[in-house]
């Protein structure tokens, strides 16, 4: 997958799911569950372990998008 495609996917995910600061532990748990379910939590881990199997440069593309919100 290209860097642009990864960036677009991360931006679309964040636009759909990130609603601003997490105010309660339940909100934090729900957010983390969505991040894990969509395989954004452990980008470098193998896919069979709920990761994406990305190399560092591509993982950083997604990390920058998450850091921007």
N, C-alpha and C positions, 0 to 999 in steps of 0.2 A: 504494500500500500504506500502511496506517495505521502510526503510530508503534508502537502496541501489537503489530501483526503483525510489524513489523521486530524489535522487542524480543524477542518470542516466538521468532522464527526464529533470532536470534543466540544466545539462551539455549539453545535446543535443540541448535544446532551445538556450542556450547561444552560442554554436558553430554555430548554424544556423543564429542567429539574431544579436549578438553583434559584431559590426564592429569597436570598439574602441571609443575614446572620442567623445562626441557629440559636434559638432562645431557650430551648429545654433539652434535657437528655433524650426525650423521646424523638424530638426533631433530629438530633444528632444521630441517633440510631437509624432512623428512617433514611437519612441522607447517606450514611455509610452503606446501608443495605443496597441502595440504588447504585452507588459507586461500584460496589463489589459485583452486583448483578450484571452491570454493563462492562465489567472487566477494566475499570479504570483505576483500581486500587493498587495493583502490583503489576505494573506495566512490563517489567523485565522477566517476570516469572513465566514458566511454560504455560501454554494454553490449558493443558490438562490439570493445572493447579490454579485455575481461575485467573491466570495472567494473560498477557497478550504476546509474550515471547519477543518483545521489541528490543532492539539494540539501543544503546544510550542516546545516540542522536535523535532517533524517532521518539523515544520516551520523553526526552526533554521538550519536544514540540508540544506534547500533550500537557506536560507539567507546567509549561509557560501559560497555556490557556487556563488551567485551573488556578494558577497564581494570579491571573489578571482579574478574577472576579472577587 
